[in-house]
Amino acid sequence: MGLVTHQLAVTIVVPLPSEAVRPTRDLLREYASQDPQRGALPFGKLSRVHFARLLILDNATDIGGWPLPARVVFISDIDAPLEAYLRELVETAAGAMDQIFGSSADYPTSRPVARKELIGFLQSHMVEAAANYVNTVGRSAEQIRSEEELRRELEKYLDSPDRDLSRMGSLELHARIGAHVRSREDLRWTSGPAAGPDLHFKVGETLHSIWVPLVLIILLPLLLVALPVWLVLVRTHELRDVPSNAKPDERRAQQLAALEDHVAQNQFSAVGYVKPGMLRRMTLSSILWVVDYATRHVFNRGRLAGVKTIHFARWVFLDDKRRLLFVSNYDGSLESYMDDFIDKVAWGLNAVFSNGVGYPSTRWLVLDGARREQEFKSYLRVHQQPTELWYSAYSQLTAENIANNAAIRAGLHARLSEEDAQAWLRRL
């Protein structure tokens, strides 16, 4: 398998004329019903894609009374480089791009649209994520699929009635499996370690992990003076904030539920208004800056503050930071997903989402809030958006499955003790 650099969060936000909202929504639902290998939008043919989704944000009016046009949002989690992904996308789905984005005022007018023009259009509507989470940086979609095939092949080998493996010790059996794999030309790729990020990316991330704390140390005297003032101002705002008592509409809840629990994973998309005023906007921007640093350098190996079920997640500002979009790809049901966060990282939820209009009451930014369980769950459902089209490149694999497969591959040709060999065999 080829060298991997890292994963990228691609977010493309395109305004939709009012008259195009319903046809575009119907179109996305039609695409969602098609085979991802043979349909008009064949994500299954795009080798770099982990997850992809398309959703529509309807016309709205913000809390200041300003109209917000409808938008179609195209989100994908991919393996770098971006240029290769965009070329692959327009080569396989140019017709679908025409239909989805063609009503936009700045969509290319030439017919057929030249690939270079289409790529330029997509790039012009890209929005950078304020914070992004990747379960395991450097683990490509190709690696995930290949390691799942390896596990299946090893299980097939062990289950074969032509071999009597039951009397072998763990070390002998491990050696026999390794020899079988080495004899297979199609499995020679297992002889080396997984590719992982390249040197350029590693150096860049290392420098970023160092200079950010250094800058904070330099600014520490100023931060120590500002922090108490900021906390008092936040608390003053909290005392004036009014939480929402809104409950999710039953029909809408059923619509959202119908999009969930079809495979081992689920998707979540939500959008909400940021509380008015410079303080809340600066607070949210600062918190997400910290979140992004933490996800890049601390929570980048299989867990997000103790939560192990998330594959990818991101936070994206919209409309000059008047709204925040949050999307994630996770394992299990929405109920268990919410419970996992409430139990393990409620303070983190509060730090981010308490800056949103209607969030359950908090104290000092991180207390209460999500701990008000039913209020919090209602808040999420009210702000959740239907994901009209969602694609996963490995929909039957949980994050735990993927990590287990990676461990099987890593231990396949390693020198193991008897105890380690037993533990390795238990993974199969």
C-alpha positions in Angstrom: 0.0 0.0 0.0 1.2 3.5 -0.8 2.5 6.2 1.5 -0.2 8.0 3.5 0.2 11.6 4.6 -2.8 12.4 6.8 -6.5 12.9 6.8 -8.4 16.1 5.7 -11.8 17.6 6.6 -13.3 18.9 3.4 -16.4 21.2 3.9 -18.0 22.8 0.9 -20.9 25.2 1.5 -22.9 26.5 -1.5 -25.9 28.9 -1.4 -29.1 27.5 -2.8 -31.9 29.7 -4.3 -35.2 29.1 -2.5 -36.8 27.5 -5.6 -33.9 25.0 -5.8 -34.2 23.7 -2.2 -36.9 21.1 -2.7 -35.6 19.7 -6.0 -32.1 19.5 -4.6 -33.3 17.7 -1.5 -35.3 15.2 -3.6 -32.2 14.7 -5.8 -30.0 14.0 -2.8 -32.5 11.4 -1.5 -32.5 9.8 -4.9 -28.7 9.6 -4.9 -28.8 8.2 -1.4 -30.9 5.3 -2.6 -28.4 4.4 -5.3 -25.6 1.9 -5.2 -22.5 3.8 -4.0 -20.4 1.9 -6.6 -22.6 2.5 -9.6 -24.8 5.5 -8.8 -24.6 9.0 -10.0 -22.5 9.9 -6.9 -20.2 6.8 -6.6 -18.3 7.5 -3.4 -17.5 3.8 -3.4 -15.1 4.4 -6.3 -13.2 7.2 -4.5 -10.3 5.4 -2.9 -9.5 8.3 -0.5 -12.9 8.7 1.1 -13.6 7.5 4.6 -17.0 9.2 5.1 -19.1 11.7 3.1 -22.4 13.4 3.5 -24.7 16.0 1.9 -27.3 18.0 3.8 -29.4 21.0 3.2 -29.8 24.0 5.6 -33.1 25.6 4.9 -33.7 29.4 4.6 -33.6 30.9 8.0 -33.6 34.1 10.0 -30.9 34.6 12.6 -31.4 35.9 16.1 -30.7 39.4 14.9 -33.5 39.2 12.3 -31.1 38.9 9.3 -32.2 36.4 6.6 -29.9 33.4 5.9 -30.1 31.8 2.5 -30.5 28.1 2.1 -27.3 26.1 1.6 -26.2 22.7 0.5 -23.3 21.4 2.5 -21.0 18.7 1.2 -18.7 17.2 3.8 -16.1 14.5 3.4 -13.3 12.9 5.5 -10.5 11.9 3.2 -6.9 10.9 2.9 -4.6 13.6 1.6 -3.7 15.1 -0.8 -6.7 17.3 -1.5 -5.9 17.8 -5.1 -5.9 14.1 -5.9 -9.3 13.7 -4.2 -10.9 16.6 -6.1 -9.6 15.2 -9.4 -11.0 11.8 -8.6 -14.3 13.3 -7.5 -14.9 15.4 -10.7 -13.8 12.5 -12.9 -16.4 10.1 -11.4 -19.2 12.5 -10.4 -19.1 15.6 -12.6 -22.7 15.0 -13.6 -23.9 14.8 -10.0 -21.9 18.0 -9.2 -23.7 19.8 -12.0 -27.1 18.8 -10.7 -26.4 19.5 -7.0 -24.6 22.8 -7.4 -25.7 24.0 -10.8 -28.3 26.4 -9.4 -25.7 28.4 -7.6 -25.2 31.9 -9.0 -21.4 31.4 -9.5 -21.5 27.9 -10.9 -19.5 27.6 -14.2 -21.7 28.4 -17.2 -19.7 26.5 -19.8 -21.2 23.1 -20.9 -19.9 20.7 -20.3 -18.1 22.2 -17.3 -14.4 21.8 -17.6 -12.8 19.7 -14.8 -10.5 22.6 -13.9 -13.4 25.0 -13.6 -15.4 22.6 -11.5 -12.5 22.0 -9.1 -12.0 25.7 -8.9 -15.7 26.1 -8.0 -15.5 23.5 -5.2 -12.3 25.1 -3.8 -13.9 28.5 -3.8 -16.7 27.3 -1.5 -14.5 25.4 0.9 -14.8 26.4 4.6 -12.1 25.5 7.0 -13.1 23.7 10.1 -12.7 25.5 13.4 -11.8 22.1 15.0 -11.4 18.6 13.6 -11.1 15.2 15.1 -9.7 12.1 13.5 -9.8 8.8 15.4 -6.3 7.7 14.3 -4.3 10.1 12.2 -2.5 8.4 9.3 -4.7 5.3 9.1 -6.0 5.4 5.5 -9.2 4.1 4.1 -7.2 1.7 2.0 -5.4 0.4 5.1 -8.7 -0.1 7.0 -10.3 -2.1 4.1 -7.2 -4.2 3.6 -6.7 -5.1 7.2 -10.4 -6.2 7.4 -9.7 -8.5 4.4 -6.6 -9.8 6.2 -8.6 -10.6 9.3 -11.2 -12.5 7.3 -8.5 -14.4 5.4 -6.9 -15.5 8.7 -10.2 -16.6 10.2 -10.9 -18.6 7.0 -7.5 -20.2 7.3 -8.1 -21.2 10.9 -11.5 -22.5 10.2 -10.4 -24.7 7.3 -11.3 -28.4 8.0 -8.2 -29.5 6.0 -5.9 -28.4 8.8 -5.6 -29.7 12.3 -4.4 -26.7 14.2 -6.1 -27.4 17.5 -3.1 -29.2 19.1 -0.6 -26.5 18.4 0.7 -24.1 21.0 0.1 -20.4 20.6 3.6 -19.6 19.3 3.6 -22.5 16.8 0.2 -21.5 15.6 1.3 -17.9 15.2 4.3 -19.0 13.2 2.2 -21.2 11.0 -0.2 -18.4 10.3 2.7 -16.1 9.5 4.2 -18.6 7.1 0.8 -19.0 5.3 0.5 -15.3 4.8 4.1 -15.0 3.5 3.3 -17.7 0.9 0.5 -15.6 -0.5 1.5 -13.1 -3.1 -1.7 -11.0 -2.5 -0.8 -10.7 1.2 2.9 -9.6 0.8 1.8 -6.1 1.8 1.6 -7.3 5.4 5.3 -7.8 5.7 6.0 -4.2 6.6 4.4 -1.7 9.0 1.4 0.4 8.1 2.4 3.5 6.1 1.3 6.3 8.5 1.9 10.0 8.0 4.9 11.1 6.0 7.9 12.9 7.4 6.8 16.4 6.2 3.5 16.1 8.0 5.2 14.8 11.2 7.6 17.6 11.3 4.9 20.2 10.7 2.7 18.7 13.5 5.7 18.6 15.9 6.6 22.2 15.3 2.9 23.2 15.8 2.7 21.2 19.0 5.8 23.1 20.3 5.3 26.7 19.2 1.7 27.0 20.4 2.6 26.3 24.1 5.6 28.6 23.8 3.4 31.4 22.6 1.0 30.8 25.5 3.9 30.8 28.0 5.0 34.2 26.6 1.5 35.5 27.0 0.9 33.9 30.4 1.2 37.1 32.5 -1.4 38.8 30.3 -3.6 35.7 30.3 -3.5 35.5 34.1 -4.7 39.0 34.4 -7.4 38.5 31.7 -8.7 35.2 32.9 -10.5 36.3 36.1 -12.2 39.2 34.2 -13.3 36.9 31.4 -14.7 34.3 33.9 -16.7 37.0 35.7 -18.1 38.3 32.3 -19.0 34.8 31.2 -20.7 34.1 34.5 -22.6 37.4 34.3 -23.9 36.4 30.8 -24.8 32.9 32.1 -27.1 34.4 34.7 -28.9 36.3 32.0 -29.1 33.5 29.5 -32.5 31.8 29.0 -32.3 28.1 28.2 -34.7 26.7 25.6 -37.7 24.5 26.7 -38.3 23.4 23.1 -38.9 19.7 22.5 -38.2 17.9 19.3 -41.2 17.8 17.0 -42.5 14.2 16.9 -42.7 14.1 13.1 -39.2 15.5 12.7 -37.9 13.1 15.4 -39.3 10.2 13.4 -37.7 11.6 10.2 -34.3 11.8 11.9 -34.6 8.3 13.5 -35.4 6.8 10.1 -31.9 7.8 8.9 -30.2 6.1 11.8 -29.2 2.6 12.9 -28.9 0.9 9.5 -25.3 -0.2 9.8 -22.7 -0.4 12.6 -22.1 3.3 12.5 -24.3 6.4 12.5 -24.1 10.0 11.4 -25.0 13.2 13.3 -25.4 16.7 11.9 -26.5 19.7 13.9 -26.5 23.5 13.5 -27.3 26.2 16.0 -27.0 30.0 16.5 -24.1 31.4 18.5 -25.2 33.6 21.4 -25.0 37.3 20.4 -22.2 39.5 21.4 -18.4 39.7 21.1 -17.8 37.8 24.3 -19.6 34.7 23.3 -18.1 34.7 19.8 -14.5 35.1 21.1 -15.1 32.5 23.8 -16.4 29.9 21.3 -13.5 30.7 18.9 -11.0 30.3 21.7 -12.5 27.1 23.0 -12.6 25.5 19.5 -9.0 26.6 19.0 -8.0 24.7 22.1 -10.2 21.7 21.0 -8.4 21.7 17.6 -5.0 21.7 19.3 -6.0 18.9 21.6 -7.4 16.7 18.8 -4.3 17.2 16.7 -1.7 16.5 19.4 -3.4 14.7 22.3 -6.6 12.9 21.2 -5.3 11.5 18.0 -4.9 7.8 18.8 -8.4 6.2 19.1 -10.2 8.2 21.7 -11.6 11.7 22.3 -11.3 12.5 26.0 -12.3 8.9 26.8 -14.9 8.4 24.1 -13.7 5.6 21.7 -16.6 5.3 19.4 -16.1 8.4 17.1 -14.4 8.0 13.7 -14.4 11.6 12.6 -16.0 14.9 13.9 -15.7 18.5 13.1 -17.0 22.0 14.1 -17.5 24.6 11.4 -18.5 28.2 11.7 -21.0 29.6 9.2 -22.4 33.0 8.4 -19.6 35.1 9.9 -19.6 33.0 13.1 -23.3 33.5 13.7 -23.9 29.8 13.4 -22.0 26.6 14.3 -22.3 23.4 12.4 -21.2 20.1 14.1 -21.0 16.8 12.4 -19.7 13.4 13.4 -19.5 9.7 12.4 -19.8 7.4 15.3 -20.6 3.8 16.4 -23.8 2.6 18.0 -27.1 4.4 18.6 -27.5 8.2 19.2 -28.8 7.5 22.7 -25.6 5.6 23.6 -23.5 8.3 21.9 -25.1 11.1 23.9 -24.8 9.1 27.1 -21.1 8.4 26.5 -20.4 12.1 26.2 -22.5 13.1 29.2 -20.8 10.5 31.4 -17.2 11.1 30.2 -16.9 14.7 28.9 -19.9 16.8 29.9 -17.5 19.6 30.8 -16.2 19.7 27.2 -19.7 19.7 25.8 -20.5 22.7 28.0 -17.4 24.6 27.1 -18.3 24.5 23.4 -22.1 24.3 23.1 -23.0 26.5 26.1 -22.1 29.4 23.7 -25.2 28.4 21.6 -28.6 29.9 22.0 -31.0 27.9 24.1 -28.4 25.5 25.7 -29.2 24.2 29.2 -28.0 26.5 31.9 -24.3 26.3 32.9 -22.1 27.6 35.6 -18.6 28.9 35.0 -18.8 27.6 31.4 -18.3 23.9 32.3 -20.6 23.0 35.1 -24.3 21.8 34.8 -25.4 22.1 31.2 -25.1 18.6 29.7 -25.6 17.1 33.2 -29.2 18.2 32.8 -29.6 15.1 30.7 -33.1 15.3 29.3 -32.7 19.1 28.5 -29.4 18.4 26.8 -30.8 15.5 24.7 -33.8 17.6 23.7 -31.5 20.5 22.7 -29.5 18.1 20.5 -32.5 16.7 18.7 -34.0 20.1 18.2 -30.8 21.3 16.5 -30.2 18.1 14.6 -30.4 18.3 10.8 -31.4 15.4 8.4 -28.4 14.1 6.6 -29.9 13.6 3.2 -27.1 11.4 1.9 -24.4 9.6 3.9 -21.6 7.3 2.9 -19.2 5.2 4.9 -16.3 3.3 3.2 -16.5 0.6 5.9 -20.0 0.7 7.3 -19.8 -2.6 9.2 -16.7 -1.8 11.1 -16.7 0.0 14.5 -13.7 1.9 15.7 -12.9 -1.0 18.0 -13.0 -3.4 15.0 -10.7 -1.2 13.0 -8.2 -0.9 15.9 -8.3 -4.7 16.5 -7.6 -5.3 12.8 -4.6 -3.0 12.9 -3.3 -4.9 16.0 -3.7 -8.2 14.1 -1.7 -6.9 11.2 1.0 -5.3 13.5 1.5 -8.6 15.4 1.4 -11.0 12.4 5.1 -11.1 11.7 6.3 -9.8 15.1 8.4 -11.8 17.6 6.0 -12.7 20.4 6.2 -14.5 23.7 3.8 -17.3 24.4 1.6 -14.9 26.4 1.7 -12.3 23.7 0.9 -15.0 21.0 -2.1 -16.1 23.1 -3.4 -12.5 23.3 -2.8 -12.0 19.5 -4.8 -15.2 18.7 -7.7 -14.0 20.8 -8.1 -11.1 18.4 -9.1 -13.5 15.6 
